[in-house]
Amino acid sequence: AVFESPSVDEVIVVDDGSDTSSKKILSKIKKIILLTHPRNIGKSKAMLSGLLKAKNNIIVFVDADLRNFTPPHLDLLVDTFIKTKVSMLLGDREYEVFYGRLSGFSLAFTGERVFWRHQLIKLKSLFFFDNYLIEPSLNRYYFHHRKVSSVFLSQLGQTEKITKQGIYGFIKDIKMLFDIIHFLGLQEFLFQLNFAGNLRRHQFRQNH
């Protein structure tokens, strides 16, 4: 889907210390720019590696476990980012668990994000947190200091941890929730949920 989007000039994949079979699969994909970490150092630092390698000024991050992701979704992210003249755009997936949508959690901590590289490159210190804390870290800066918007991504969903890993995935989700609250503090966590809720009420909607 990413390769088929006319909005994309380069696709950067970071192999963050994956196993041998993953390396073989990635080595066969000729269109990507492949960066390899000799050992696993986490999602946030993998994202930073991709950011530092990128040449273009518009940076789009997308999660790898999306369902129904199509080229128009990516085009809509880029087009909306340019039209709204924001510093960070969040993608609001239509298919989320109800409590994630109701609370604003799924939008606040979405992995689909668009940035200006020249702004984000100055904020490298935000990437030195483990794994899923990168989104709360970015929010803590952008929600308070920059213009942010969101766009509705119809028919797009994500494979939840509970689907992939059963009860262990559910436990990981609960741990993630408490880790984010611990990282941000309850006041900032609630602020980010409320901020996301306000974004959703005023978000850009368009049939893709």
Buried (B, 14 or more C-beta within 10 A) or exposed (E): BBEEBEBBEEBBBBBBBBEEEEEEEBEEEEEBEBBBBEEEBBBBBBBBBBBEEBEEEBBBBBBEBBEBBBBBBBBBBBBBBEEBEBBBBBBBBEBBBEEBBEBBBBBBBBBBBBBBBEBBBEBEEBBEBEEBBBBBBBBBBBBEEBEBBBBBBBEBBBEBBBEEEEEEBBEBBEEBBEBBBEBBEEEBBBBBBBBBBEBBEEBBBEEB
